[in-house]
């Protein structure tokens, strides 16, 4: 079997291509659900923008926890009870604790209207 030919001449070109792909992905994500612009006057708070950003963060954290729980449940029992499974479960529980605190914070400062 022959080695695959190099796509980029140098590591710098490879990294530049990665940064370009990453910037395009961020731009595409922003185009799907853009945040409102900040107010023209810097003395006016951007509450609408911040509220939407917090709601996006909240939803992303919720989805991440669901996916982590599904991943854990899809593994064999031996993996779940092993060291890697226990470490994974600890990380999931830590994220759930942060999510609960975040939920309280959002309800206090950005209640649904």
PyMOL commands that set and color helices and strands:
alter all, ss='L'
color gray80, all
select helices_A, chain A and resi 11-32+47-74+77-81+83-109
alter helices_A, ss='H'
color red, helices_A
deselect
rebuild
show_as cartoon
